[in-house]
Amino acid sequence: MEKVTRSTLIKDKIFLIPEYQREYSWELENLKDFLQDIEQSNGQHIMGSILVVDATKESAEKRLDDIQFTEQDGLMIEETATATPIKVYEVIDGQQRITTLFICLVALMDTLKDKPFAKMIESEIYPEIMNHQLKEFKKIPALIQNIDYKLTKDFFTKPTIGQRNGQRKSVKLMIEAYEFFRGKFLKKEPDPEKFLRQLNKCCVFWWQKLESDFQANIVFECQNNRGVPLTELDKLKNHLIFKVSTSDASDTRKLEVLSEIKASWKSIFMSLSSRGIYDRGCEDKILSITVKILYDETESKSLLCIKNILSNHSGDELLHQISYLVNHLSRFSKVYSEIESPERQDGHYFLPLKELQITYPSNFVPILMAAKLKFSESDFYSVCDLVRDAAFWVYGVFDKKTNYGNNDIYRLAVEIYMSESVDGEKSQANKKILYKKINNFDEFKERFIETFIIRAAKKSTSEDLHKDMMIKSSDSFVLKKAIVYAFEVEKGSAERCFFLKKEKDKFSKDKFSLDQYFQKDYFENLAKNPKFGNPKKNKKREEEIDSLFNRTANNYYKGGYSEGLLKKILLNTEHPDFLKMKEKIYEEYDDYQYQIESAALAFYRAGDYFEIEED
């Protein structure tokens, strides 16, 4: 490694961020640390490491159209206006840091373009960012992100363009980073001129060009102090590269498996980002489910489990095991994304998956993933309906803890996904478990209902189910939401998509109006202290009463009152008819509540799971 200044780092170079690397992900805290490190540097300050390898001609041509490359002492562009060859590298480590550096320089350039620094900006910084005057007057950025090339080019020329064109979170974060730096410099927090001097004079980077991707594992086992912590999936990729690089298989085979690793990680990140999933915890969830289904291991030890399994193999068999794992990770990440964030174009299962999100969706993801990969489309649709019902009854009505049935869920997922029936000892887990292959929905349904739903039920009469719903729903927003949804669908006041208008959004309180699930304590609280000193509170209370009658009171006996009069009486607890109206409404309340709960019994198919004794 050698220490280089900011100018030396990026001069006469083009950096490609590989497609299998994570897209830009630094947020506000990372940006504050970056700015503070430079601003407070006293003397020479190490900004971190940038590790690269020579880009391949194939990867460069894919990202940069109509550019002639030569492969001579690494990949380069020789046809430049200055006759100085431009080296082309792939960034193996430090992609977040170098991207932030470029964004910071763009913000500095825009802030100082009319200042005394304008000449330096024009002659030095801009050519470094929007790198290189090529022959035929072509210019390309010195940093090419692993997203659309046009967005990258637009960003480094006019940063606001990315905001109009890009919906990806990485593009939005780049825009936010630019706005953060630009805002700070405009407020002189810090002074941009002083900051640029500090950046040029004091800040250096560790620079190392590796001979191959295999060398990258020497740094990936560590975590950057000023970066985003590595996920278990990140650590796994690094470990797999290390195992491939140190195996005694042929070089040809090693390169093949290395390409599979890259392709798999590219697929994982693409699958998640295409569905708007940017929670890094989802990456580890994919890994844990994959390990549990493939190797029957506990999800809390995913990485350790894989290391132990691979330690028992060498040579071509080791590479076969790695290939098997990474290809499954790629497949599982795609179906995980589709289940976690369903969209209309997915087909019939969109609705039950969105309805499952009303209650407790995450518990059933392993079963849903296995079923989507192994069952027919119609069988998978039936599985979605079934687990939606199970979530309502088991976790909502019967009030089981959310870890209830986890072992059963994983076992069923293994039996759905396994290629054939396996009896006896599972070699990886060293357990003696009898597994029986589940081939279709009918086989799954019988096992699932018996081991998961019926076992959770204490009683199964109609009255008992009504009672459980009534008691639990008074405290559970989630259960109440599910009951209301069933009632709205049954009475025809809403189609099944009533609360599902924005398919990519998760359910939240502001999307679900629960006023129609009328409760006595809600009425009592609304009727107390009818007048506030604060006009805003009075207005809010009147809006709540409007909502109550628009969505609820029409279902109650009105006692001959018009809706306008009912609202007037509610707004004045001293009205002579208040107690009379209240009593009549309460007389109708129990019947209305029973109607709502009966709708839930029907919608969540209680008759399919319980021997209900009809009244």
N, C-alpha and C positions, 0 to 999 in steps of 0.2 A: 504494500500500500504506500501511496505517496500523498502528501498534503498539497492541495492546489487551491488557488484563489477562485473566486466566483467567475472571473473573466476566463481564466484558463480552463475551468471546468466545462464551459459551454462553447468556447471559441472553436470554430471550424468543426463542429460536430452536429449530428442529428441523432436524437434519442427516440427510440421506439419503445413504448410501453407494451409488452407482450399481451396477447389476448387472454392468456391463461392467468394473468395477474389481476388482482382486485382493482376495480375502477377507483377513481379518486374518492376518498372518504373522509378527509380531514374536516373537522367541524370547528366551532368557535374557540374552544379551549385549546386545541392544537395550534390554531392560528395565533392566539395570544402568546403561547409559549414561544413560537417561532419569532414573533416580533420582539418579545422581551429578550430572548437570547441575543439577538443582534444589537438591540438598543443598549443593553447593559454590558456588552462585551468590553473588557478592559485588556487591551493587548490582543494577542491572537486567540481566537475562539473557534473551537472545532464544532462545526454544524452537523456533523454526522457523516455517514459513509454513503458513497455511491458506487455500486458494483455493477459492472457491465460485461457483456460478451459481444463479440462481433456479430452483427445482424447477418442473417442468411439472406441471400439474394431473393429467395422465394418470399420470405416475409416482408422484405422491403418493397418488392414490386407489387405485392398485394395491397400495400398501404399507400404507395406513392406512384401514381400513374405517370406514364410518359417520361420517366427519368431513366437515364442510362447509368447503370452501375457497373463497376469493375470489381473483380475479386483478386486483389493483390495486396498482400499484407493486411488482410481484413477487407470488409466491404467498404467501398468509397464511391464518391461522385467526383470524377476528374474534370468534367466539362463545366468549369465555373468561370465567371467573369474575371475573377482575381487570379486564376491559375493555381489557386491553393486548393488541394484536394480536401473534400469534406468526408470525414469518417462517419460511418453509420453504425450505431450500437443499439443493442437491446438492454434495457435496464432490468437487472435481476434483483437488486435490492436498493431501496431509496427512492422508489417511484413517487411516493407521497411527498417526500421532502423536495425533490427536484421540481415537481409540478408546482408546489407552493412557491418555490423560488421564482419560477417563471411568472406566475400570477402576480407576485409582489413586484417584479420588475415592470410588468405591464402597468400596474397602478402607479408606480413611480414615474414611468415614462409619460403617462397621461397627465400627472400632476405637475411635472417640471418642464413640459414641452414649451412653455412660454417664459421660462425663467432663464437666468444666466447659464443654466446647465443645458439649454436647448441644443447647442452645438454638439456637446458630448452625447446627449441622448440620440441625436440624429446619426452621428458617426460611429458610435460604439454600441449602445444598448439595443437600439432597434435592430441593427443588423444581426445582433446575437440572438434576439428573440424571434423575429421574423427572418429566419436565417437565410442568408446566402443568396446573393444575386447570381443566378445561374445564367448561362447563355440563353438567348432567345427571351430574355427579360422575365424568366420565371422566378418566383420566390416561394419558398416553403418554410413552415415553422421549424424551429430547431427541436421542438418537442412534439411528438405525435402520440396522442392518447390512444388507448385501446377502445375508442368509440369512433363514431363516424368522422372521417378525415375532414370533411367540409366544416363540421362543427368546430374541430380543433383549429382549422385555419381561420374561420370566422372569429373565434374567441380571441386569438392573438392579434387580430387586426381591429375588430370592433367588439369588445366583450359583451355588449348588450345583445348582440345578434344571437348568441347562444341561448339567451333567455327566451327568445321568441321561437327558436327552432327546436330546442331540446326539452323533452319531458323527463329524461333520465335524471335520477337523483345526483349522479356524479357531475352532470353538467350544471345543475342547480347549485351544487356545493362549490363548483369553480366560480360561478357568478357571485355567490355569497362571499367567497374569499376575496374576490376582486373588490367588491363593494366595501368589505371590512377594511382592507388596506387603503383603498382610495379615500374612504371616510376619515380614517386616522390621519392620513397625510394632509388632507384639506384642512383639518383642524389643528395641524402641526402637533399631533400627538402620536409619534414624534415628528420633529421638523424633518421634512423629506430630504432637504439638501444634506443635513447632518447625517441622516440615516443612510443615504447613498454613500457618503464618504466612509462611514462606519462599515458598511457592507463590503465595500471594495478594499478597505485597508485591513480590517481585523478578522474577517470571517473566512475560514478555510474549510475545505471538505476533504475527507479521506477518499481517495480515488483508487480504484483497482479494476483492471481489466482481467477477467478470468479467462482461462483457456477454453472452458466449456461450461455448460449448465451444471455439470456434475459437481463442480467446485463450489457451487452456491450453498451446499448444505453446511459448509463450515460457519456460515453466519446465521442461517435460518433457525437454529436451535435457540438463539438468543432473542431477547425482546428489546426494541429500541426504547431508550429512556424518554424520548420526545416524540413518540409515535403512538399508533393504535396497537393495543396488545394483540398478540397472535391468538387466533382461535385454535381449537383442537384440529380443525380441518387444515389450517395453515401448517401446523406442526406435522400433521400426517403427510402432507405433500413433501415437506422437507425430508422427513424420514424415508419416504419411498424413493426420492431422488438419491439419497445417501445409499440405500440398500441396492439400488440398481447400479450405481457407480462403483460400488465395492464388490459386486458379484463376480464370479468367475465364468459367467456366460460370455458368449462372443460379443464383440463390439457391435456387430450388426443387430443382434437381438436386443442389446441394451438400448440402442438408439430407437428401435421400434417401440419398446415399452416406455421410454422417456416421452416419445411423441404421444402415446396413449395417455400418460399422466397429464400432459399439457392439454390435450383435447378434452379430457374429463373435467379439469378445473375450469377451462373455458366454458364448457357446457353448464357446469354448476352455477357459475356467476351469471351466465346469460339467462338460464332458466329462472333464477330468482329475480333478476332485474327486470325481465320482460313482464313479470306479474307485479311489479312494484314492491317487491319484498326486499328490504334493506336491513332488516334486523340481523345482526351478525350471529345472534343466538340460533337463528334458523339453520345456519351452516352446521353447527354442532348437533342440532336436532336431526338433520339428515344423516350425519355420520352415526349417531347413536342408534337410530332406527335400522340403518343398513347393517351395522354390526350385530344387532340383536336378531334380525331376521336371517342373516347369512350364517352366523356363528353361534347363535343362541347364547349370547353373553349379556351381562347386565350393562345397561346403557351408560352407567356412571364410569365405566372403565373401558370406554371404546378404544382409545388410543393404545392403552396398555395391552388390551386384548389383541389388537392387530400386531403389535410388536412381538408379543409372545408367539403368535401363530407363525409369523414370518421367520422368527428365529429358529424354527424347526426345519427350514428349507434352505436349499442353496442351489446355485447354478440355474439351469433352465426351469426347474420346478419352482424356485423362488420367483422368477420372473412371471411364470404362469399364474402363481397366486396373486401377485401384484396386478397383473392384467385383469384377472377375474374380479378383484376388488374394485379397481378404478372404473371398469365398465359398468358395474352395478351401481356405483356412486352416481355416475352420470344418469343412468336410467331412473334411479330413485329420486334424484334432485328434480327431474322433470315432473314426475307425478306428484311429488311433494308440493311443488309450486302450484300445480293445477288444483290440488285439493285445498291448500292454504288460501288461495286467492282465486276462486272460481269465477269464470266469466261466461256471458251468455252463449258465446260461440262454442263453448265446450259441449253443449248438448243438453239432454234431458236431466242429467244429474246436477245441473247448476242450481236448481231450486232447492232440492233437499240439502245440498251442502251449505247453501246460504241460510237455510232454516236451522241447520245444525249449529250454526254460529250464534243462534239466539241463546243456546244453553252452554254446553261444554265440549267444544269441537276437538281440542287437541288430543284428548285421551284416545280417540279412535283413529288417528292418522295412520298408525302402522297397519291396521286392518284395511283401511281404505286404500292405502298404497299397494298392498299385496293384491287386493281384489281387482284394482284397476289394471294391474299388470297381467293378471292370470285369468280373470273371468271374462265372459262375454260382456258387451256393452249393456245389454238388458239386465244381466245378473248384477253388474256393478251398480246400476241404477237402483235395483232392489236393495242392495247392501246399504246404499246411502239413505234410503227411506228407513231402513231398520235401525241403523245406528242413530239417526235423528230421534226416533221414538225412544230408544234406549237411554239416550242422554237425558231426555225429559223425565222419564220415570225413575231411573236409578239415581241420578245426581240431583234432580230437582225435587220430585215428589217424595222419594224415599230417603232423601237427604244423606246419601252416602258421601264419604269423603272422596275428593277427586282422584285419589290414588287407588280407590276401590276397583278391583278387577284388573289391575294392570298386568299381572302375570297371565291371566286368562286371555287378555287382549293380545299380548305378544305371542302366546302359544298358538292362538288361532291364526295370527298373521303368518307365523312360520309354517303352519300346516296348509295354508292357502298357497304360499309361495313355493314350497318345496317341490322338487321335480317328481318325486315318487315317495311311497310310504317308507319310513325308516323306523326300524325296530332296534331297540338295544341302546348301546352306548354312543353318545355324541362325542366324537373324538376331541373336538376343540374344547368343549366345556367340561369333559370328564364327568358327565352326569348320565345316569340311566333313566331315560325318559322315553315313554312309548308315544310315538307320533303317528298320526293317521292322516294321510293326504285328504284335503278337502277339495273336491273337483268342481263344485258348482254352488249356486246360491241355496238350493234346497238342502244340501248337506250342511252348509254353513248355518242356515237359519235355525235348524233343529238344535244344533250344538250351542249356538249363541244365546238363544232364548232361554234354554235350560240352565246354562252355566252362568249367565250374566244377569238376565232380567228377573226371572222367577226367583232365583236365589236371593235377590235383593228385596223382594216384596215380603212384608210381614203379614199383611192380610190383602184379600183381593175382592171384597164385596164392593158394590157400587158406592155404598154409603161410606165405607172406609176410605176409598179413593177420593171421594169428594171432601171428606174431613181432612185428609192429608194435604190436599191442594189448598184448602181454605186456610189452614194453619200456617203452612210453609210460605204461601204467597204473600202473606201480610208482612213478612220480613225479607223476602227474597225478590230483589228487582229482576233478576234473571228469570226466575220461574214465572213471575207475574207477566213479564214480557212475552213469554212463550204461550201462556194461557190467553192473553189478549189477542195475540196473533191468530190462534186457532179460532177464537170467537169471531173475529173480523172476517176470516175466510169463510166460515160456515154461514154466517148471516148474509153474505154476499155484498157487504158494504165495501169490501176490498178484494181485489184479485190477489193471487198468492204473492205477487211482487209488490204489494202495497208498501211495505217497509224496505224494499230492496231496490230502490230506483237507481242508486249509484253502485254498480256491481263491485267495483274495486274497493269500496269503503267498508270497513268493519262496522258492526252495529255499535251504536253509542247512545247515551241517554238523550242527546239532543235530536236523534232521529226517531225516537220511539215515544209516542204520546200515550201515557197510561191512564189518562183521566177517565176513559170509558170504563176502566175497571174500578167502579165506584166503591169506596169504603167509608164506613161510618166515621172513622176518626178523621178522614180527610174532610168530610162535611163539617164535623164539629170544629175543626181548626179553622176552616174557611169562615164559619159563622161567628167566631169569636173576634172581639175587638174590631168591629167593622170599619172604624175610621182611624186613620193614622195621621200624625202631624205632617208626615212627608208625602207630598202629592204623588211622587213616583211610586211609593208603596201602595197608595190607594189605587193608582192606575193599574199596577201589576195585579192587585187583588181582583179588580173588575175584569181584567183579561182572563184570570183563572176561572172566574165564575162563568164568563162567556164560553170558555173552553169546556167547562163542566156540562153546560147545557147543550152545546153544539155536538159534543161527542158522547154524552152520557144520559142526561136527564130525559131525553126523548124516549129512552127505554123504560122509564119509570111511570107509574101512575101519577097524573098531574092534578087529580082532584078537582078538575074543572077550571084550573087556572090557565091562563095563557102563558106562553113562554116569557113574554115581557114582564108580566106581573110576578111570575115566579122569581125572576132575576131581581125585581124590585124588592120582593119580600126577603130574599136572601141577603140583600145589601143592607137590610134594616132589621136586626134581630128584635127590635121593639114593636114591629108591626103586629097587630092583633092576630093575624092569621099565621104568624111564623110557626108557633108550636103545632098548630093544626096541620100545616103543610108538612112540617118535619115528621110528624107521626105517620101521615099517609105515605110519605116517601119511604120511611123505614118499613112500613108494612109490605111494600113491594120489593124491598131490597133483597130479602132472602131468595125470593123466586128468581130475580134477575141474576144473582150470584150463581144460583144453581144452573141457570141456562148457560152461563159462561163456562162453568166447569164441565158441564155435559158436552159442550163443544170441544173442549180439550180431550175428554175421554174418546170422542169419536175421531178427532184429527190425529191423535197419537195412538190410535188403534188399540185401546185397552182390551177389547174383545179378542184380539189375536194372541194376547199374552197371559190373560188372567181369566179364570172361570168366574165371571162376574155374576153375582146373584141379583137378578133384576128385581126391582121393587114391585 
